[in-house]
Amino acid sequence: MNRILQASRPGQWAIMIAVAAAAAVLIVGTASAGASSEIEGVWSFTGGKVDIVPIPGGKFEGIVVSPTKFAECEHLVGEHMWTDITPQPDGSFWGLHQWFHGAPKCERNPDLGPTAWRVLREANGSRYLRVCFSEPGSTSQPTIAANGAPKEASEDAAHQVNYGCDNSELIASLPVTSSSSSSGSVSTPVERLTLPAAKQCLRPGRFTIRLREPKYDPFKTVTILYGGRKLAGTRKGEYVLATLNLKGLTKSHFTVKVRATTVLGHRLSASRTYRLCKRGKSHKHHKHTNKAGKKG
């Protein structure tokens, strides 16, 4: 379903923006300082994707960047689904998972569920993330042993897990705004805004701006400026589209400016000037005359 983007998203998107904005700005600053933890990255989770990012105080949070459904309800893009992820002396992490009251309303449950995380290694050395849950309001903290236990449901009780465990695949390193950062063999997505090329002149009519969402870090807000006015953009798949009507434009060129903020708090901008094709010269039809002055 298409959604309209302006300076801020309406409805549910606007709510997510307000909740995430302050933390997201701090995330960016923290991520650039000091060594990264092996839990940082873009992880698959029950059909969606979650970015686990550092926050002040040496802790981490999991932000949904592709909708994921856990139990009955869907976690939407921009939600801070995992919070207070705290490193433990044994190498695991403890924190909280956001639960919902059941379908169809799927209202956020103020009681969070104690959760455990541990990064484990496959035989080939690749990382995967094991996550074990307890239901909201539980007083017992789940644990994950160095060997990944509990591996079977029969082991859950010994590790204070009452809602099972799940494994997540590492998809990529956290997105960056510069290609100077990399993380070994794991790909590092680079975020940038790209406007349509301006090599050819444009004819009067409709001109569509297509903005592709950054990989693993969707737009939170998008502002498109044309002639000093803000244009509404329509979300379609991985793109935000805005249409300009160039009919009647008297200037020979015009500039489009775009400012965007992602769910991780990255600020992106782009500007490009386009030119209109010159109007063809008007040719009047004249009647030819011969040397005698007679009309031919």
C-alpha positions as CSV (number, residue, x, y, z in Angstrom):
1,M,0.0,0.0,0.0
2,N,1.3,3.4,-0.9
3,R,2.0,5.9,1.9
4,I,2.6,9.7,1.6
5,L,5.8,11.2,2.9
6,Q,6.2,14.8,3.7
7,A,8.4,16.6,6.2
8,S,7.3,13.9,8.6
9,R,5.2,10.8,8.0
10,P,1.5,10.9,9.1
11,G,-0.1,8.4,11.5
12,Q,2.0,5.5,12.7
13,W,5.2,6.6,10.9
14,A,5.1,10.0,12.6
15,I,4.8,8.3,16.0
16,M,7.8,6.1,15.3
17,I,9.8,9.1,14.2
18,A,9.1,11.0,17.5
19,V,10.1,8.0,19.6
20,A,13.2,7.2,17.7
21,A,14.7,10.6,16.8
22,A,16.7,11.4,19.9
23,A,18.1,8.0,20.3
24,A,19.0,7.6,16.7
25,V,21.1,10.8,16.6
26,L,23.1,9.5,19.6
27,I,23.5,6.1,17.9
28,V,25.3,7.6,15.0
29,G,27.8,9.4,17.2
30,T,28.5,6.4,19.3
31,A,28.8,4.0,16.4
32,S,31.7,6.1,15.0
33,A,33.7,6.0,18.1
34,G,35.6,3.0,19.5
35,A,35.7,-0.6,18.4
36,S,32.5,-2.3,17.3
37,S,31.0,-5.3,19.0
38,E,30.3,-8.6,17.3
39,I,26.6,-8.2,18.0
40,E,26.4,-5.0,15.8
41,G,25.0,-5.6,12.4
42,V,22.0,-6.3,10.2
43,W,20.3,-9.5,11.3
44,S,17.5,-11.5,9.8
45,F,14.6,-12.2,12.2
46,T,11.4,-14.1,11.5
47,G,11.0,-12.9,7.9
48,G,12.3,-9.4,8.6
49,K,15.5,-7.5,9.4
50,V,16.8,-5.8,12.6
51,D,19.7,-3.5,12.9
52,I,21.5,-3.9,16.3
53,V,23.2,-0.6,17.0
54,P,25.3,0.8,19.9
55,I,23.8,3.4,22.2
56,P,25.4,5.4,25.0
57,G,26.5,3.5,28.1
58,G,28.0,0.5,26.3
59,K,24.6,-1.0,25.5
60,F,22.7,-1.8,22.3
61,E,19.3,-1.6,20.7
62,G,17.6,-3.6,17.9
63,I,15.7,-1.4,15.4
64,V,13.4,-2.9,12.8
65,V,14.4,-2.0,9.3
66,S,12.2,-4.6,7.5
67,P,8.8,-5.6,9.0
68,T,9.1,-8.8,11.1
69,K,6.3,-10.8,12.7
70,F,6.9,-12.4,16.1
71,A,4.1,-14.5,17.6
72,E,0.8,-12.9,16.3
73,C,1.8,-9.3,15.7
74,E,4.0,-7.4,13.2
75,H,6.9,-5.2,14.3
76,L,7.0,-2.2,11.9
77,V,9.9,-0.3,10.4
78,G,11.5,2.1,12.9
79,E,10.4,0.2,16.0
80,H,13.0,-0.2,18.8
81,M,12.0,-3.8,19.3
82,W,15.0,-4.8,21.5
83,T,16.1,-2.5,24.2
84,D,18.6,-2.3,27.0
85,I,20.8,-5.0,25.4
86,T,23.6,-5.2,28.0
87,P,26.9,-7.2,27.6
88,Q,27.4,-9.9,30.3
89,P,30.7,-11.3,31.7
90,D,30.2,-14.6,30.0
91,G,30.0,-13.1,26.5
92,S,26.2,-13.1,26.2
93,F,23.8,-10.2,26.3
94,W,20.7,-9.5,28.4
95,G,17.9,-7.1,27.6
96,L,14.2,-6.7,26.8
97,H,11.9,-7.6,23.9
98,Q,8.8,-5.5,23.0
99,W,5.6,-7.6,23.1
100,F,2.1,-6.8,22.0
101,H,-1.4,-7.7,23.3
102,G,-2.8,-10.3,20.8
103,A,-4.4,-9.9,17.4
104,P,-6.3,-8.2,16.0
105,K,-5.6,-5.0,17.9
106,C,-1.9,-5.8,18.5
107,E,-1.4,-3.0,21.0
108,R,2.0,-2.5,22.6
109,N,2.4,-4.3,25.9
110,P,3.9,-2.0,28.5
111,D,5.4,-5.1,30.2
112,L,8.5,-6.2,28.3
113,G,9.9,-9.7,28.1
114,P,13.4,-10.6,29.5
115,T,15.5,-11.7,26.6
116,A,19.0,-13.1,26.0
117,W,21.3,-12.9,23.0
118,R,24.6,-14.6,22.1
119,V,26.7,-14.4,19.0
120,L,27.8,-17.9,17.9
121,R,30.0,-19.3,15.2
122,E,29.4,-21.8,12.5
123,A,32.1,-24.4,11.6
124,N,33.2,-22.1,8.7
125,G,33.6,-19.2,11.1
126,S,30.5,-17.2,10.1
127,R,28.5,-15.5,12.8
128,Y,24.8,-16.1,13.7
129,L,22.8,-14.7,16.6
130,R,20.8,-16.8,19.0
131,V,17.9,-15.1,20.8
132,C,16.0,-16.7,23.7
133,F,12.7,-15.2,25.1
134,S,10.6,-15.1,28.2
135,E,7.1,-13.8,28.2
136,P,6.2,-10.2,29.3
137,G,6.2,-9.7,33.0
138,S,8.5,-12.7,33.7
139,T,10.9,-12.2,36.6
140,S,13.4,-14.8,35.3
141,Q,16.2,-13.8,33.0
142,P,16.8,-16.3,30.2
143,T,20.4,-17.4,29.6
144,I,22.3,-18.8,26.6
145,A,25.3,-21.0,27.3
146,A,28.6,-20.7,25.3
147,N,27.6,-23.8,23.3
148,G,24.3,-22.2,22.3
149,A,22.1,-24.1,24.8
150,P,19.2,-24.4,25.2
151,K,19.2,-26.2,21.9
152,E,16.1,-28.3,22.6
153,A,12.8,-27.4,24.2
154,S,13.6,-29.9,27.0
155,E,16.5,-27.6,28.0
156,D,14.5,-24.4,28.2
157,A,13.5,-24.6,31.8
158,A,17.2,-25.1,32.9
159,H,18.0,-21.8,31.1
160,Q,14.8,-20.0,32.4
161,V,13.4,-19.7,28.9
162,N,9.6,-19.9,28.6
163,Y,9.0,-18.8,25.0
164,G,11.6,-20.6,23.0
165,C,14.7,-19.4,21.0
166,D,15.4,-18.3,17.5
167,N,18.5,-18.0,15.3
168,S,19.3,-15.0,13.1
169,E,21.6,-14.8,10.2
170,L,24.1,-12.0,9.8
171,I,23.2,-10.2,6.6
172,A,25.5,-7.2,6.5
173,S,27.5,-4.7,8.6
174,L,25.6,-1.6,9.8
175,P,25.0,0.9,7.0
176,V,27.4,3.9,6.8
177,T,27.4,7.2,4.9
178,S,30.9,6.8,3.7
179,S,32.6,4.0,1.8
180,S,35.7,4.4,3.9
181,S,34.3,2.1,6.5
182,S,34.2,-1.7,6.1
183,S,33.9,-4.8,8.3
184,G,36.1,-7.6,7.0
185,S,34.3,-10.1,4.8
186,V,30.8,-8.8,5.7
187,S,29.4,-6.3,3.2
188,T,29.0,-2.7,4.4
189,P,26.1,-0.9,2.8
190,V,26.9,2.7,1.9
191,E,24.0,5.2,2.1
192,R,23.6,8.1,-0.4
193,L,20.8,10.0,-2.1
194,T,20.9,9.8,-5.9
195,L,18.7,12.1,-8.1
196,P,18.0,11.4,-11.8
197,A,20.8,12.3,-14.2
198,A,20.7,15.8,-15.8
199,K,22.7,15.0,-19.0
200,Q,19.8,15.7,-21.3
201,C,17.4,18.6,-21.4
202,L,13.8,18.0,-20.3
203,R,10.7,18.8,-22.3
204,P,7.7,20.5,-20.7
205,G,5.4,18.0,-19.0
206,R,5.7,15.7,-16.0
207,F,9.0,14.8,-14.5
208,T,9.3,12.0,-11.9
209,I,11.9,12.0,-9.1
210,R,12.8,8.5,-7.9
211,L,14.6,8.2,-4.6
212,R,15.8,4.7,-3.7
213,E,15.7,3.9,0.0
214,P,19.1,3.2,1.6
215,K,19.7,-0.5,2.1
216,Y,18.9,-1.8,5.6
217,D,18.1,1.7,6.8
218,P,14.8,3.1,5.4
219,F,13.8,6.7,5.2
220,K,12.2,8.2,8.3
221,T,11.5,11.6,6.8
222,V,12.0,12.9,3.3
223,T,11.7,16.6,2.2
224,I,11.7,17.3,-1.5
225,L,12.0,21.0,-2.5
226,Y,11.2,22.4,-6.0
227,G,10.9,26.1,-6.6
228,G,10.9,26.8,-2.9
229,R,7.9,24.5,-2.3
230,K,7.7,21.1,-0.6
231,L,6.5,18.3,-2.7
232,A,4.7,15.2,-1.4
233,G,6.3,11.9,-2.2
234,T,4.6,8.5,-2.6
235,R,6.2,5.4,-1.3
236,K,6.3,2.6,-3.9
237,G,8.3,-0.5,-3.0
238,E,11.9,0.5,-2.3
239,Y,11.4,4.0,-3.8
240,V,9.9,7.4,-2.9
241,L,8.4,9.1,-5.9
242,A,7.6,12.7,-6.5
243,T,6.2,14.2,-9.7
244,L,6.9,17.7,-11.0
245,N,4.8,19.4,-13.6
246,L,7.1,21.4,-15.8
247,K,4.4,22.7,-18.1
248,G,4.4,26.5,-18.2
249,L,7.8,26.8,-16.6
250,T,9.4,30.0,-18.0
251,K,12.9,29.6,-16.7
252,S,15.5,27.7,-18.7
253,H,16.6,25.6,-15.7
254,F,15.4,24.6,-12.2
255,T,16.9,22.9,-9.1
256,V,15.6,20.0,-7.0
257,K,16.8,19.6,-3.4
258,V,16.2,16.6,-1.2
259,R,16.9,16.2,2.5
260,A,16.2,12.9,4.2
261,T,16.7,11.2,7.6
262,T,16.9,7.4,8.0
263,V,15.6,5.3,10.9
264,L,19.2,5.1,12.2
265,G,19.4,8.9,12.3
266,H,21.7,9.3,9.2
267,R,21.1,12.6,7.5
268,L,21.4,12.6,3.7
269,S,21.0,15.4,1.2
270,A,21.3,15.9,-2.6
271,S,20.8,18.7,-5.1
272,R,20.7,18.8,-8.8
273,T,19.9,21.4,-11.5
274,Y,18.0,20.4,-14.6
275,R,17.6,22.4,-17.8
276,L,14.6,22.7,-20.1
277,C,14.9,22.0,-23.8
278,K,14.9,25.2,-25.9
279,R,11.7,25.8,-27.7
280,G,11.9,25.2,-31.4
281,K,11.9,28.4,-33.6
282,S,8.5,29.2,-35.0
283,H,8.4,28.9,-38.8
284,K,5.8,31.1,-40.6
285,H,4.6,29.9,-44.0
286,H,5.1,32.6,-46.8
287,K,3.8,32.5,-50.3
288,H,6.6,32.5,-52.8
289,T,6.8,35.2,-55.5
290,N,8.6,35.1,-58.9
291,K,10.9,37.7,-60.3
292,A,8.1,39.5,-62.0
293,G,6.4,39.9,-58.7
294,K,3.6,37.5,-59.6
295,K,2.5,35.1,-57.0
296,G,3.5,31.6,-57.8
